[in-house]
């Protein structure tokens, strides 16, 4: 079977929304060290390898928002499709206390192989989805661990991340504050911009509305939780978009 670096859902849907899950899977293709990064199964099932629960939330949001969804089919430890193509963290060698043996001595040839097989096909497919309309909206779904090793507990249930174009993000934060009792991270637990990242490349550089949502992964571990969060967020996202007025 030919390796498929991404999966798409609902590519003929008609709304402005395009939904992504950049870190959807913990798959390691066989061409990468025989399909083994050299870390334990427990580590491969942690947040360091993929965004737990994000793919399910993204797929359900796409169905409810009537927009296409793209999900990666390779671990972020294989290569990170959310990073810029020249970002030094494309191949993580150490993440949250875990050394990644298959990446430790990976050189330019190994990086290029993973770019060709994983990174560029994913980014190209996302580019195609964003170009299907003149006024697309990019919704990027991620999840975060409640606590990094040796770090404080993260209290936020949802984070709304943005860069300099915060039109949709600000509208969503306002709606969340007005209509929910959630603990909301305003550009937390991370700042929402890295030069050349997926949002920068496929939305910011073209003036398209965008928002990146981070959900705490202990809240979306099950399919039922993922569907419930998607159902909760859908009307809030639609309301936020209507408030932007574009």
N, C-alpha and C positions, 0 to 999 in steps of 0.2 A: 504494500500500500504506500502510495506517495505521501510524504509528510505534508500536512497542511498547517501553515503557521498561524492561521486565524480562522475564525468562524463568523459568518454574517447571518443575521436574522432580519426578516422583514424588509428586504432591500427595495421592494416596490411600495412601501408605505409612503404616504403623501405629506405628512406634516413637515414643519421646518426643523424639528428636532433630529439630531444625530447623536446617538448614545454610544459611549465607548466604555470598555473595561480593559484598560491597558495591561493590567496585571491579573488577568482572569484565571490563569492556570498555573499549576506547578509542574507542567510537562517538561521533561528533558529529552530532546530528540536524540536518536541513537548516534548521530554523527558527532555529538558532543560527548567525548570521553565514554563512548559506549552507552550513553543514556544515563550516566551516573556522575553527579558533580562531586562525589566523594564525601558527602555529608549524610547524616543519619536520616532515617525516615521521619523521625520526630521533627528534625529541623526542616525537612522538605514540606512538612505540614504546618509550619509556622508562617507568620507574616513575612518572614524574610524571603520566602520563596514565591509567594503570591498574595493577592488581596482576598482574604477569606470572605466569602459571601458576596463579593462585588459582582461577579458574573450573573448570579441569579437576580440580584436587584436590577442590574442594567437590562437584562432581557425582559423582565416584567415591566420596567419603566418604558422600554421601547414599545411593547405591545399596547400599554395604556395611553401613551402619548402619540401613538401612530407614527413612530419614527424608526428608522433602521438602527440596528445595533451591530457593533463589531467587537469581538472578544479575542484577545490574543490566545495562542495555544502553545506558549512556551513560558517557562519560569522567568521571572524578572532577574534571576541569578544567571540564566543563560545569556541574556542581553536585555537591557531595559528599554522598551519601545517608547517610554515616556520621556527619555532623556534626549538631549540634542545629539546629533551624530558625532560631534567632537567632544562630548562630555567625558571627563576622565572616569566617571562612575558608571559608564556603560556596562563594564564587566566588574562587578563588585568582588573584591578579594576578601573582604571582611565585613560582616554585617551583624549588628547587634550581638557581638561576642563570638560569632561563628566564623572561622576561617573556611573559605571555599576552595578546596584543593584543586579542582579542575580549572579554576580561574587564576590561581596563584602565579603561575608562570605563563599564562596565555599571552602570546605576542601578537603582532600586527596581522599575521596570516590567519590565526584563529579568530581574531576579531572580525576580519573581513569575511570569513566563512559564515559567521553568525549574522553579520549584517546582510549578506546576500540571501541567506535561507530564511531568516526570521524578521529582522528589523525592517528592511526595505519593503518586502511584500506587505507587511502590516500597514506601514505608513502610506504606501501607494493606494491600498484599498480604502483607507480612511480618507485620503485626498479625493478619491472618486466619489465617495458618499457625500462629502461636503460640497462637491461641485454639482450635485444633482439639482440644486435650487440656487437662486440668486441671493436668497436671504437666510442661509442656514443658521441654526443655533446649535452649538456644540455643548453637550452635557457629558462630562467625564466623571465616571463613578469609580471611587476608590474606597478602601477601608484601612483602618489603622488599628494597631494593637493597643489595648488599654494601658500597657506599661512596658517600656523598654527596660532591659536589664540594668539595674542600679539607678533607675530614674524614677521620678515621682509618678503617681497614678495620674492618668489623663482624664479629667472629669467630663469632657465634652462628649455628647452623644452624636452630634453631627458637626462637621466643620464645613464652612463655605469658603472656598479658596478662590483667589482672583489675583490678577496683575494690575496693570495700569487701567485697563478697561474693565471697570467694576460695575457697569450699568446693570447687568442682570444679577450679579452677585449681591449688590446692595439692595436691589428690590426683593430678592429672595430672603435676605437676612431680615428685612423689615417685616415681610409676611410671616416668617417663622416666629419672630418676637411677638407679633400681634395675635397669631392664631394658634400657637402651641406653647407648651411649658417646657420645651426641650432646652437642654444646656448646649448653647451654640458657640462654636469656635469661629471667631471672625479672623480669617486667615490663620487658623490654628487647627490642628497641631503643627502645620507647616505653613510657610509662606507660599503663596500660589503662583510662583513664577520662576522658571529656570530658562535661560536663553536657549532657544531651539527646542524646547520641550513640545509635547504634542499640541497643547493648547496654543502656545506661541506660534507654532508652524502652521496649524490648520485653522486657527480662528483669529488670533490677535493681528497677525501680519496682513490679514485681509479685511479687518474691521468687522468681523462677525461677532455677534453676541455669544457669550460663553460663560460657563460656570463649572467649577470642579467641586464635587461633593465628596467629602470623606465621612464614612460612617464607622463608628466604633465596632470592631469586628465581633465582639462578644454579643452584640445585639442582632446580628444577621447570620448566625451560624446555621440555622435551619431553613429549609425551603419555605416553611410557613412564615418565618420571620422576614425573609427576603420579600415575599409577596406582600406582607403587611406594610413594610416600609415603603415599597414602591407605590402601593395604594394610597398611603398617607401623603407621600411627597408629590404625587401627580397633580392634584388640584392646586397645591401650593406653587409648584413650578409654573403651571399655566397662569395662575394669578400674577405671579412675579413677571412673567413675560408680557402680560397685558399691561402691567403698570409701567413697563419700560416704554411702551407705546410705539415700538418700531417693528 
